[in-house]
């Protein structure tokens, strides 16, 4: 997993349009000290917790619109877990 670190644009005194100066790939593991495997395990654990909590939340919700929103969220969580575990 990686994200991009983009430096800020030119100073306010410079009238050129904003253009990032550099893009440097950096993994989350680099910034946290955790290994990529540890990060993946944490994300899976968080998603599994969310998957376990959502059915009760759906059951106790009064409005059908919010139930639908939570059901879609549960579907998204399940798809993410399946993708991460495969």
Secondary structure, 3 states (H helix, E strand, C coil): CEEEEECCCCCCCCCCCCCCCCEEEEEHHHHHCCCHHHHHHHHHHHHHHHHHHHHHHHHCCCCHHHHHHHHHHHHHHHHHHHHHHC
